[in-house]
Amino acid sequence: MAVSAFVVRPLGSSDAPAVLAVARGLPKWFTAEGIEGIRRDLESHEGFVAVRGDCALGFATWFPWDPEVAELSWIAVAEEEHGQGAGTALLAAIAEAARLGGHRFLEVSTVADTVDYAPYAESREFYRARGFVDYRVDNEFDGQGDDRYDRLLLRLPL
């Protein structure tokens, strides 16, 4: 059975509950602190949402870090939708918005290869397959709460 098409559109303030529901459905990637960070960032970051009918499948947000670099702050797609193109379409929308904003790079941070955790290996693979290149590793990055880990910054030339 074919999956019906989805649409990527700009994120609106009324999308917050659906966006947070997508994130809550991905506990392998998002802790309670991460979900709170998403909630907070939705107030000031621009973004896009992938929808099928009235159902949010995923979202992505970004903000201008500096005149040269835009940061992909959050991206998530419901796990049952992985591999169907929504993440790639959301990333393309963010990259185009950042490029049109005059930025030369789109940067994203994730857990580095030194951390053996399959969900983040999938995340790194997703970014690298779409043109992101490793930029820098912050060893023992001070994450949320007591969490310390090696953080990988990847960059996509725009």
C-alpha positions as CSV (number, residue, x, y, z in Angstrom):
1,M,0.0,0.0,0.0
2,A,1.4,3.4,-1.0
3,V,1.9,6.1,1.6
4,S,0.0,9.3,0.7
5,A,2.1,12.4,0.0
6,F,3.0,14.9,2.7
7,V,3.4,18.7,2.4
8,V,6.2,20.8,4.0
9,R,5.0,24.2,5.1
10,P,6.2,27.0,7.3
11,L,5.8,26.3,11.0
12,G,3.1,28.4,12.7
13,S,2.5,29.1,16.4
14,S,-0.5,26.8,16.4
15,D,1.8,23.9,15.4
16,A,3.5,23.7,18.8
17,P,1.3,21.0,20.3
18,A,1.7,18.7,17.3
19,V,5.5,19.4,17.1
20,L,5.9,18.5,20.8
21,A,3.9,15.3,20.3
22,V,6.2,14.2,17.5
23,A,9.2,14.9,19.8
24,R,7.6,13.1,22.7
25,G,7.1,10.1,20.4
26,L,10.9,9.8,19.9
27,P,12.3,9.0,23.4
28,K,15.5,7.5,21.9
29,W,16.4,11.0,20.7
30,F,14.7,13.4,23.0
31,T,14.8,13.6,26.8
32,A,12.4,15.7,28.8
33,E,15.0,18.4,28.8
34,G,15.2,18.3,25.0
35,I,11.5,18.5,24.7
36,E,11.5,21.5,27.0
37,G,14.2,23.1,24.8
38,I,12.1,22.5,21.7
39,R,9.1,24.1,23.4
40,R,11.2,27.1,24.4
41,D,12.8,27.4,20.9
42,L,9.5,27.3,19.1
43,E,8.9,30.7,20.4
44,S,11.8,32.3,18.6
45,H,13.2,30.0,15.9
46,E,11.8,29.7,12.4
47,G,11.0,26.4,10.9
48,F,8.9,24.0,8.8
49,V,6.5,21.2,9.5
50,A,5.8,18.1,7.4
51,V,2.1,17.3,7.4
52,R,-0.1,14.7,5.8
53,G,-3.7,16.0,6.0
54,D,-4.0,17.4,9.6
55,C,-1.3,15.1,11.0
56,A,2.2,16.4,11.7
57,L,4.9,13.9,10.6
58,G,7.9,15.9,11.5
59,F,9.4,19.4,12.0
60,A,12.7,21.3,11.7
61,T,13.7,24.6,13.2
62,W,16.7,27.0,12.7
63,F,18.1,30.3,13.6
64,P,20.8,32.6,12.3
65,W,23.9,31.9,14.4
66,D,25.9,34.6,12.8
67,P,26.0,36.2,9.4
68,E,27.8,33.2,7.9
69,V,26.3,30.3,9.8
70,A,22.7,29.3,10.4
71,E,22.0,26.6,13.0
72,L,19.6,23.7,12.5
73,S,18.3,23.7,16.0
74,W,15.9,20.8,15.9
75,I,14.8,18.2,13.4
76,A,12.5,15.2,14.0
77,V,10.3,12.9,12.1
78,A,7.9,10.3,13.6
79,E,9.8,7.0,13.7
80,E,7.2,5.2,11.6
81,E,7.8,7.8,8.9
82,H,11.6,7.4,8.8
83,G,12.9,6.7,5.3
84,Q,9.9,8.2,3.5
85,G,11.5,11.6,2.6
86,A,10.0,13.9,5.2
87,G,13.3,14.5,7.0
88,T,15.1,15.2,3.7
89,A,12.3,17.6,2.6
90,L,12.4,19.4,5.9
91,L,16.2,19.7,5.8
92,A,16.0,21.1,2.2
93,A,13.5,23.7,3.3
94,I,15.7,24.8,6.1
95,A,18.8,24.9,3.9
96,E,17.0,27.0,1.3
97,A,15.7,29.5,3.9
98,A,19.2,29.9,5.4
99,R,20.7,30.3,1.9
100,L,18.1,32.9,1.0
101,G,19.0,34.6,4.3
102,G,22.6,35.0,3.1
103,H,24.2,32.3,5.2
104,R,27.0,30.2,3.7
105,F,26.7,27.2,6.0
106,L,24.0,25.3,7.9
107,E,25.4,23.8,11.1
108,V,24.0,21.1,13.3
109,S,25.3,19.5,16.5
110,T,24.7,15.9,17.5
111,V,26.4,13.2,19.6
112,A,29.8,12.4,18.2
113,D,31.0,9.0,16.9
114,T,32.8,8.3,20.1
115,V,29.5,7.7,21.8
116,D,28.2,4.2,20.9
117,Y,24.4,4.7,20.7
118,A,22.6,3.5,17.6
119,P,19.9,6.2,17.3
120,Y,22.6,8.9,17.1
121,A,24.6,6.8,14.6
122,E,21.5,6.9,12.5
123,S,21.3,10.7,12.9
124,R,25.0,11.2,11.8
125,E,24.4,8.9,8.8
126,F,21.3,11.0,7.9
127,Y,23.2,14.3,8.0
128,R,26.3,12.9,6.2
129,A,24.2,11.3,3.4
130,R,22.7,14.8,2.7
131,G,26.0,16.6,2.3
132,F,26.9,17.6,5.9
133,V,30.6,17.2,6.7
134,D,32.3,16.9,10.1
135,Y,33.4,20.3,11.2
136,R,34.5,19.9,14.9
137,V,34.2,17.7,17.9
138,D,33.7,19.3,21.3
139,N,35.1,16.8,23.8
140,E,33.1,16.3,27.0
141,F,30.5,18.9,26.0
142,D,28.4,19.9,28.9
143,G,25.0,18.8,27.9
144,Q,21.7,19.1,29.6
145,G,21.7,18.4,33.3
146,D,24.6,16.2,34.4
147,D,25.0,14.9,30.9
148,R,28.5,15.2,29.4
149,Y,29.4,13.8,26.0
150,D,31.5,14.4,22.9
151,R,29.5,16.7,20.6
152,L,30.0,16.6,16.8
153,L,29.3,19.8,14.8
154,L,28.6,19.1,11.1
155,R,28.3,21.7,8.4
156,L,26.4,21.8,5.1
157,P,27.8,24.3,2.5
158,L,24.9,26.3,1.1
